[in-house]
């Protein structure tokens, strides 16, 4: 993630590791809040695009 943020900075994007974590958490929390009564577990098929993106970088 550090290297990703460095490359993004070189290209003119101000992206921080903390910002990435916050974005991922916000997306996940929003999906779970959208379920009537608040979901405890993620719904099948609602893959975390944020997490999948970083897993694909390995």
C-alpha positions, -999 to +999 in steps of 0.1 A: +000+000+000+029+023+007+043+019-028+008+024-043+005+057-024+040+067-035+032+061-071-001+079-068+016+109-053+042+110-081+012+110-105-004+139-087-029+121-065-029+128-028-037+093-015-027+082+020-027+047+036-051+059+063-074+074+037-075+041+019-084+022+050-111+047+058-125+045+023-127+007+025-143+008+059-169+034+049-179+014+018-183-018+038-202+000+066-226+017+041-234-016+024-243-033+057-263-003+069-284-004+037-298-038+049-330-035+068-321-036+105-284-035+097-266-066+085-241-083+107-224-103+080-217-093+045-243-105+019-231-131-005-223-115-038-215-081-022-178-086-026-156-058-012-143-041-044-117-022-023-102-053-007-103-072-040-084-044-057-056-046-033-055-084-033-051-083-071-020-061-067+000-089-050 
